[in-house]
Structure formats: C-alpha cells, structure tokens
C-alpha cells in the first residue's frame, strides 16, 4: 500500500509526536506513522489525504480551505528545492532515512518552513525540532 499525503503533511510528519485535533485523528496519524516507519511509500495528492480522513465529516474542516492549498504549494516548492526531487501531485516518494534527515535538517534551520507560518502547530513543531526530534513518531 501507499500513504496518500498532501504536500504540507510531508512537513508535519517530521515533528509529529502524538498530538492532534481529536483521539480519532491521533489514532489514525499513529497508524500512518507506523506505516511510514515500516517503509511504505508516499504518493502526493491534491486536497485531503489519509491524515485528514478522521476530520472530514466536520463541514468546517480546515482541510478544504484555500489557505491549506496555499500551504501545500509553499511546502511543495520548498521541499522540491531542498530534496532536488519534484514534489508534485502524483509523485511517489520513498521516505528513506537520508531524505528524512535532510528534511529535518532543513526544517530545523527554517529553510523549508514557509508553509508553516500561519499554522496553529507552529510552536509545537519548533520545540520538537529544537529537541532534535525527540519523541517524533516517524523515524527511520
């Protein structure tokens, strides 16, 4: 199987430590983190993805907002430059340990965080990066 992710969730997975919008959201994200740790590939999608699934019944879910689409575009641009690989809808990515390290290094240095500026999780992610990603659930 392949994990379906929107572009900005490639940034979110770097600092995911088991916090989220609801118990169902966290349980789902934990499962996705395990799948990624087990080596499943990622396919980039437009719009809501596997991480969004538990909150899509909410008619006001942020997953549908234009601001999140802009966040996806900013993340794709930054990650394409950082990784040297096109991050675009339909692209399949293997989250190899070297790629994860490169993304985390760029994230910690602020090189790929343009998509994070208006995110409510910004401070949490900053703290996780500052702790050298201690307790991050996606680790290879």
N, C-alpha and C positions, 0 to 999 in steps of 0.2 A: 504494500500500500504506500501511498504518498500523502504527506501532510499538505493540505491546502492553506497557504498563508498569503495575506496581503502584504505589500512591501514593508510597511512600517512595523509590522509584527516581527520582522527579522531583527529589529532593534529591541523590541520588547522582550523577546526571548533571551536576550543577553543578560538581563537583570531580573528575570522572573524568579521570585523567592517564595511563592505560595500565597501571595496576596492578590485579591481581586474584588470584583463587584458583588459576588454572591458565592455561597457554598457550591452551587452547581457550576458556576464559572471556574472556580478554583479546582474542583474535581476534574472538569474537562481539561483545563490547562495542564494539570499534573499528568494526565494521561498523554497529552500531546508531548510534554517534556520527556516522558519516558520513551515514547516512540522515537523522538529525535535522538535521544541518548543511545537507543538501540540501532541507530544508523539509517532510519527511514529518510528518504529524500523529501525535498520540499518543492512544490510547484507554486509559482507565483500566480495569484488570481486577482481580479479586479473586484472590489467590493467585499462584503462579509465573507469570512473564511471559517475554518474549523475552530479557531479560538473564539470567534464571535457567536458561534451557534447557541450557547445557552442563554444569551440575552436578546435574541432576535424577536422573541414574542412581545417585547416591550416596543410599542409603536414609536417611542421617543428614543430608541437606542441610538447612541452616537455613531454606530457602525454605518448608518445611512447618510450621515451629514456630509456636506460638501467640504467642511474643514478636515474631515478624515481622509477624503480623497486627495486633498492638497498635501496632507501629511504623508500619504503613500507616495506621491510624486516626489516630494522632498527626500524621503528615505531612499527611494529607488535611485535618484540622481547621486546622492552621497555614497551609497553602497557600491554603485557601478564604478565610481571614481576610486573608491578605496580598494575594492577587490579586483578591479580590472576585468570584470565579467559583467555583461549586461544583466541588470536586474529589471526584468520587464514581464508583463503578463505572458504566461505560457512557459517561461524559463523554468528549468528544473535545476535545483541546487542541491549539492551534497554538502552537508554541514560537517566537513572534515575538521579535525582538531586544529589544523593550521589556519583554516578560514575563520573558525570561531575565535582563535587567539587574535587574528588580525582585526576582526570586527570589534572585539572587546578592547583592544589597544586603541583603535580609532575612536571608540565610544568614550573611553576614559579620558582621552586627550581632547574631546569635544569636536573632533574632525567630522563625525557623521551624525551629529545630534540636531541638525537643522529642523528635523521633523518633530522634535521633542519640545520645542519652546512653549507651546500652549497646552501641553499635556498635564493632566492632574497628577500623574505619577512621577513627574519630573524630579522632585526632590528625593523620593524613594530610590529611583534609579541612580541618581547621582551618588547617594550614600552607598548603594550596593557596589557601584563601580569603584568608589573610593576605598571600599573594604577588599579590593582585589577579587570581587565577585564571590565573596564568601557566602555560602548557602544558596547560590544560584542553582536552580534545578536542572538547567540544560548545561551539561558538562560532558566533554568527550576527551 
